[in-house]
């Protein structure tokens, strides 16, 4: 067998390893990947060469002074739906011709050639959840995918991953102020209720007489949400919108994830009552309207201490995706411990997105998505030396000599 066709193994030695997912940091640690999987990790002096399969060509890397951690995960972006550049060209983020579009799928509009995918890899972001925008009452289904590839189906880890709904300013601005419903929060919520009620009637009719019930994809995805097969991701920043989302979650039984959640700390009891999670952010911007007024990096710690699952987002292109780790670092500056802050962009979003058994932690059997870093993961001066996805280096700062 030629070396080019030989299965390859890579051993990263003597680094500070941040496994995440509830595992302790390993000083003088090593990680071994083979093919597309992590096969071993532990203290360097405990390395067991028997972990290497027969016939595998092994390369060793001296990572002394470096840090290793899982690839970062951004739980809410619009990569490929809102490509950078192309000023004046219509984007694929929001279908503004109608306010209720549950049948739409983000995967059908994503262009992997968007330069933002490369910027994500350069910033250590290896997995993202791409969502439709928040201009519609119901925007459609999101998808979880890796940031390397040309075919979105091959990049996808979970599709459909969620159903996107939205409250507040964005919907009213894009529809109500243009002469079509909804103009008010009352009508917006009524449209959501009617959509879920019509889906329930559709499901009842299909059970009674399946042969005469025509397939309706817009209602099928709503039924899937009410069966809790996928979560509902609700764009809701203000406390009143968050409470409306929790009210609908109680009425229709869906699993709720609050997007943005700038005032989530004011309604913690109500969030806990329905078991809701929060994807918090983005930051690095001034307040555009009333929904943005109460953002604070310290809120992440408050929510976590209250027992609410929290992940970070950049909402790219609102904040460039490559700055995800900087946002987590600013949570540290606001009082959150570094371990919990790192979980905001690794294991926590992985679990929230339903892919926590595959990515988000360095564990045997998980995807070989990892970062070689020049320093601690959340320090502003830390550089990404290498980004690995599925066992292959996709970003390389510079060549490093291999150990013999």
C-alpha positions as CSV (number, residue, x, y, z in Angstrom):
1,X,0.0,0.0,0.0
2,X,1.4,3.4,-0.9
3,X,1.8,6.0,1.8
4,X,-0.8,8.2,0.2
5,X,-3.4,5.4,0.5
6,X,-2.3,4.4,4.0
7,X,-4.6,5.1,7.0
8,X,-3.0,7.8,9.1
9,X,-2.7,8.5,12.8
10,X,-1.6,11.7,14.5
11,X,-0.3,12.0,18.1
12,X,-0.3,15.4,19.7
13,X,2.1,15.3,22.6
14,X,2.9,17.3,25.8
15,X,0.2,19.9,25.5
16,X,-2.2,21.3,28.0
17,X,-5.4,19.5,27.0
18,X,-8.9,21.0,27.6
19,X,-11.2,18.0,26.9
20,X,-14.4,19.8,28.0
21,X,-17.7,18.0,28.6
22,X,-17.1,17.8,32.3
23,X,-13.6,16.4,32.1
24,X,-10.6,17.9,33.9
25,X,-7.8,19.8,32.2
26,X,-4.8,17.5,31.5
27,X,-1.4,19.0,32.1
28,X,1.4,17.4,29.9
29,X,-1.4,15.6,28.0
30,X,-1.6,13.9,24.7
31,X,-4.3,13.2,22.1
32,X,-4.3,10.5,19.5
33,X,-6.5,10.6,16.4
34,X,-6.8,7.9,13.8
35,X,-8.7,8.5,10.6
36,X,-11.6,10.8,11.4
37,X,-11.9,9.8,15.1
38,X,-10.2,10.5,18.4
39,X,-8.9,7.2,19.7
40,X,-7.0,8.1,22.9
41,X,-6.3,11.0,25.3
42,X,-4.6,11.2,28.7
43,X,-1.3,12.1,30.4
44,X,1.6,12.0,28.0
45,X,3.6,9.5,30.2
46,X,0.6,7.1,30.1
47,X,0.5,7.0,26.2
48,X,-0.2,3.4,25.1
49,X,1.2,2.7,21.6
50,X,-1.2,-0.3,21.3
51,X,-3.9,2.3,20.6
52,X,-2.4,2.6,17.1
53,X,-4.1,0.1,14.6
54,X,-2.0,-2.2,12.6
55,X,-0.7,-0.7,9.3
56,X,-1.3,2.9,10.4
57,X,1.3,5.5,9.5
58,X,1.9,7.5,12.8
59,X,3.0,11.1,12.9
60,X,3.9,12.7,16.2
61,X,3.7,16.4,17.0
62,X,5.6,18.2,19.7
63,X,3.0,20.5,21.3
64,X,4.9,21.5,24.4
65,X,3.8,25.0,25.5
66,X,0.6,24.7,23.4
67,X,-3.1,24.1,24.3
68,X,-5.4,21.6,22.7
69,X,-9.2,21.8,22.9
70,X,-12.3,20.8,20.9
71,X,-13.2,22.8,17.8
72,X,-15.4,25.7,18.8
73,X,-19.2,25.5,18.1
74,X,-21.3,28.6,17.2
75,X,-24.9,27.8,18.0
76,X,-26.5,30.5,15.8
77,X,-25.1,31.9,12.5
78,X,-26.2,32.7,9.0
79,X,-23.1,31.5,7.2
80,X,-23.8,30.9,3.5
81,X,-27.2,32.4,3.6
82,X,-25.8,35.9,3.9
83,X,-22.5,35.7,2.1
84,X,-19.9,38.4,2.7
85,X,-19.5,41.0,-0.1
86,X,-21.8,41.1,-3.1
87,X,-23.3,44.4,-2.1
88,X,-26.7,44.9,-3.6
89,X,-27.2,41.2,-4.4
90,X,-30.3,39.7,-2.7
91,X,-29.5,37.4,0.2
92,X,-31.0,34.1,1.0
93,X,-31.6,34.8,4.7
94,X,-35.3,35.8,4.8
95,X,-38.2,34.9,2.5
96,X,-40.0,38.2,2.9
97,X,-42.8,37.4,0.4
98,X,-44.8,35.8,3.3
99,X,-44.5,35.7,7.1
100,X,-45.2,32.0,7.7
101,X,-42.7,29.7,6.0
102,X,-42.0,26.6,8.2
103,X,-41.5,24.4,5.2
104,X,-38.2,26.2,4.2
105,X,-34.9,24.6,5.0
106,X,-31.7,26.5,5.6
107,X,-29.7,23.7,3.9
108,X,-31.3,24.6,0.6
109,X,-29.9,28.1,0.6
110,X,-26.4,27.7,2.0
111,X,-23.4,28.5,-0.2
112,X,-20.3,26.8,1.3
113,X,-18.2,29.1,-0.9
114,X,-19.0,32.0,1.4
115,X,-15.6,33.4,2.6
116,X,-17.1,33.3,6.2
117,X,-16.6,29.5,6.3
118,X,-12.8,30.0,5.9
119,X,-12.9,32.8,8.5
120,X,-14.7,30.4,10.9
121,X,-12.0,27.8,10.5
122,X,-9.3,30.4,11.0
123,X,-11.0,31.3,14.3
124,X,-11.2,27.7,15.4
125,X,-15.0,27.3,14.7
126,X,-15.5,23.8,13.4
127,X,-19.3,23.3,13.8
128,X,-22.1,25.8,13.4
129,X,-25.9,25.8,13.4
130,X,-27.1,27.8,10.4
131,X,-30.6,29.3,10.9
132,X,-33.0,31.2,8.7
133,X,-33.3,34.8,9.6
134,X,-35.7,36.4,12.1
135,X,-37.8,38.5,9.7
136,X,-40.6,35.9,9.6
137,X,-43.0,34.7,12.3
138,X,-41.9,31.2,11.3
139,X,-38.7,31.2,9.3
140,X,-38.0,27.5,8.6
141,X,-35.6,24.7,9.7
142,X,-32.0,25.1,10.7
143,X,-29.1,22.8,10.1
144,X,-26.0,21.8,12.1
145,X,-22.9,21.4,9.9
146,X,-19.1,21.3,9.9
147,X,-17.4,24.4,8.5
148,X,-15.3,22.4,6.0
149,X,-16.6,21.1,2.7
150,X,-18.3,22.0,-0.6
151,X,-21.5,19.8,-0.3
152,X,-23.8,20.9,2.5
153,X,-25.4,17.4,2.7
154,X,-22.0,15.9,3.4
155,X,-21.1,18.7,5.9
156,X,-24.4,18.3,7.8
157,X,-24.5,16.6,11.2
158,X,-28.2,17.2,11.8
159,X,-30.9,18.3,9.4
160,X,-33.5,19.4,10.2
161,X,-32.0,20.5,13.5
162,X,-34.6,23.0,14.7
163,X,-37.6,25.2,13.8
164,X,-36.9,28.9,13.8
165,X,-39.6,31.3,15.0
166,X,-39.3,35.0,15.9
167,X,-40.9,37.7,18.0
168,X,-40.7,41.5,18.2
169,X,-39.1,44.2,16.2
170,X,-37.6,42.3,13.2
171,X,-41.0,40.7,12.3
172,X,-43.0,43.9,12.8
173,X,-40.5,45.9,10.8
174,X,-40.3,43.6,7.9
175,X,-44.0,42.8,7.6
176,X,-46.2,45.0,9.7
177,X,-44.6,48.3,8.6
178,X,-44.9,47.2,4.9
179,X,-48.7,46.8,5.1
180,X,-49.1,43.1,5.9
181,X,-49.6,41.1,9.1
182,X,-48.3,41.1,11.7
183,X,-48.2,44.7,12.8
184,X,-48.4,44.0,16.5
185,X,-47.1,41.4,19.0
186,X,-50.7,40.3,19.5
187,X,-51.2,39.4,15.8
188,X,-47.8,37.8,15.7
189,X,-48.6,35.4,18.5
190,X,-52.0,34.7,17.1
191,X,-50.4,33.7,13.8
192,X,-48.1,31.3,15.7
193,X,-51.0,29.8,17.6
194,X,-53.1,29.3,14.5
195,X,-50.1,27.7,12.7
196,X,-49.7,25.1,15.5
197,X,-53.4,24.5,15.8
198,X,-53.8,23.9,12.1
199,X,-50.9,21.5,12.2
200,X,-52.7,19.6,15.0
201,X,-55.9,19.4,12.9
202,X,-53.8,18.2,9.9
203,X,-52.3,15.5,12.1
204,X,-55.7,14.4,13.4
205,X,-57.1,14.2,9.9
206,X,-54.1,12.3,8.6
207,X,-54.6,9.7,11.4
208,X,-58.4,9.4,10.6
209,X,-58.0,9.2,6.8
210,X,-54.3,9.0,5.7
211,X,-55.1,8.2,2.1
212,X,-57.1,11.4,1.6
213,X,-54.7,13.7,3.5
214,X,-52.3,15.3,1.2
215,X,-48.7,15.7,2.5
216,X,-48.1,19.2,3.8
217,X,-44.5,19.9,4.6
218,X,-45.2,23.1,6.4
219,X,-47.4,21.3,8.9
220,X,-45.1,18.2,9.1
221,X,-42.2,20.3,10.6
222,X,-44.6,21.9,13.1
223,X,-45.8,18.4,14.1
224,X,-42.2,17.3,14.5
225,X,-41.6,20.2,16.9
226,X,-44.7,19.4,18.9
227,X,-43.5,15.8,19.2
228,X,-40.2,17.3,20.5
229,X,-38.2,15.6,17.7
230,X,-36.6,19.0,17.1
231,X,-36.5,22.1,19.3
232,X,-38.1,25.4,18.6
233,X,-35.6,28.2,18.5
234,X,-37.4,31.5,19.4
235,X,-35.8,34.8,18.6
236,X,-36.8,36.7,21.7
237,X,-34.7,39.4,23.5
238,X,-37.1,41.3,25.7
239,X,-38.7,39.6,28.7
240,X,-42.2,40.0,27.4
241,X,-41.3,38.1,24.2
242,X,-39.5,35.5,26.2
243,X,-42.6,34.9,28.3
244,X,-44.8,34.7,25.3
245,X,-42.5,32.0,23.9
246,X,-42.7,30.0,27.2
247,X,-46.5,30.4,27.2
248,X,-46.6,28.8,23.7
249,X,-44.2,26.1,24.8
250,X,-46.6,25.2,27.6
251,X,-49.6,25.3,25.3
252,X,-48.1,23.1,22.5
253,X,-45.5,21.1,24.4
254,X,-42.5,21.9,22.2
255,X,-38.9,22.0,23.5
256,X,-37.9,25.7,23.7
257,X,-34.6,27.4,23.1
258,X,-34.5,31.2,23.5
259,X,-32.3,33.0,21.0
260,X,-30.5,36.2,22.1
261,X,-32.3,36.3,25.5
262,X,-30.9,39.7,26.7
263,X,-33.5,39.9,29.4
264,X,-33.6,36.1,30.2
265,X,-32.2,36.8,33.7
266,X,-35.5,38.5,34.6
267,X,-37.6,35.5,33.9
268,X,-35.4,32.6,35.1
269,X,-38.2,30.8,37.0
270,X,-40.5,30.8,33.9
271,X,-37.7,29.5,31.7
272,X,-36.9,26.7,34.2
273,X,-40.6,25.8,34.4
274,X,-40.6,24.8,30.7
275,X,-37.0,23.5,30.7
276,X,-35.8,26.2,28.2
277,X,-32.2,26.8,27.2
278,X,-30.7,30.1,26.0
279,X,-28.4,30.8,23.1
280,X,-27.0,34.1,24.3
281,X,-25.6,37.0,22.2
282,X,-24.3,38.5,20.1
283,X,-22.1,41.2,21.4
284,X,-19.8,43.9,20.0
285,X,-22.5,46.3,18.9
286,X,-24.4,49.3,20.1
287,X,-28.1,49.1,21.0
288,X,-30.2,49.4,17.9
289,X,-33.7,49.4,19.6
290,X,-35.4,48.5,22.8
291,X,-34.6,44.8,22.5
292,X,-30.9,45.3,22.8
293,X,-30.8,47.6,25.9
294,X,-30.1,45.1,28.6
295,X,-27.3,42.9,27.2
296,X,-24.5,42.1,29.7
297,X,-21.8,39.5,29.5
298,X,-22.3,38.8,33.2
299,X,-25.8,37.4,32.4
300,X,-24.2,34.1,31.2
301,X,-22.9,33.4,34.7
302,X,-26.3,34.2,36.3
303,X,-28.2,31.9,33.9
304,X,-25.7,29.0,34.4
305,X,-25.8,29.3,38.2
306,X,-29.6,29.2,38.0
307,X,-29.3,25.8,36.2
308,X,-30.2,27.0,32.7
309,X,-28.3,25.5,29.8
310,X,-26.5,28.3,27.9
311,X,-24.5,28.5,24.7
312,X,-22.9,31.5,22.9
313,X,-23.6,32.8,19.4
314,X,-22.2,35.4,17.1
315,X,-25.3,35.6,14.9
316,X,-22.8,36.0,12.0
317,X,-22.8,38.4,10.1
318,X,-23.9,40.6,13.1
319,X,-20.6,39.7,14.8
320,X,-18.0,38.0,12.6
321,X,-17.9,34.2,13.4
322,X,-14.2,34.2,14.0
323,X,-14.7,36.2,17.2
324,X,-16.8,33.6,19.0
325,X,-14.0,32.8,21.4
326,X,-13.5,36.5,22.2
327,X,-17.2,36.7,23.3
328,X,-16.7,33.7,25.7
329,X,-13.5,35.4,27.0
330,X,-15.5,38.6,27.8
331,X,-17.8,36.4,29.9
332,X,-14.7,35.5,31.9
333,X,-13.9,39.2,32.4
334,X,-17.5,39.6,33.6
335,X,-17.0,36.9,36.3
336,X,-17.6,33.5,34.7
337,X,-14.9,30.9,35.4
338,X,-12.8,29.9,32.4
339,X,-14.0,26.3,32.3
340,X,-17.7,27.3,32.2
341,X,-16.9,29.9,29.6
342,X,-15.1,27.4,27.3
343,X,-18.2,25.1,27.6
344,X,-20.3,27.9,26.2
345,X,-18.6,27.4,22.8
346,X,-17.9,23.6,23.0
347,X,-19.8,21.0,24.9
348,X,-22.8,23.1,25.8
349,X,-23.8,24.0,22.3
350,X,-23.0,20.5,21.1
351,X,-25.6,19.1,23.6
352,X,-28.1,21.9,22.9
353,X,-27.8,21.2,19.1
354,X,-28.3,17.4,19.6
355,X,-24.8,16.5,18.5
356,X,-23.1,16.2,21.9
357,X,-22.3,12.5,21.3
358,X,-20.1,13.4,18.3
359,X,-18.5,16.9,18.8
360,X,-17.9,19.4,21.5
361,X,-15.5,17.3,23.6
362,X,-12.2,15.5,23.2
363,X,-13.3,11.9,23.9
364,X,-12.5,8.5,22.4
365,X,-14.9,7.8,19.6
366,X,-15.7,11.5,19.0
367,X,-15.0,13.3,15.7
368,X,-11.4,14.4,15.4
369,X,-12.2,18.1,15.5
370,X,-9.6,19.9,17.5
371,X,-7.5,23.0,17.8
372,X,-3.8,23.6,18.4
373,X,-3.5,26.9,20.2
374,X,-0.6,29.1,21.2
375,X,-2.1,29.7,24.6
376,X,-5.2,29.3,26.8
377,X,-8.3,29.0,24.6
378,X,-10.0,32.2,25.7
379,X,-7.1,34.6,26.0
380,X,-7.2,37.5,23.5
381,X,-3.5,37.0,22.5
382,X,-3.9,33.3,21.8
383,X,-3.6,32.3,18.1
384,X,-5.0,29.3,16.3
385,X,-2.0,27.3,15.2
386,X,-4.0,24.6,13.5
387,X,-7.7,23.7,13.1
388,X,-8.5,20.0,12.5
389,X,-11.8,18.8,11.2
390,X,-12.6,15.1,10.8
391,X,-9.0,14.2,11.3
392,X,-7.5,16.6,8.7
393,X,-5.8,20.0,9.2
394,X,-7.9,22.6,7.5
395,X,-6.1,25.7,8.8
396,X,-2.3,25.6,9.4
397,X,-0.5,28.7,10.7
398,X,2.9,27.4,9.9
399,X,4.7,24.1,9.6
400,X,5.8,22.4,12.8
401,X,8.6,19.8,12.9
402,X,7.3,16.2,13.6
403,X,9.0,14.1,16.3
404,X,10.9,11.1,15.2
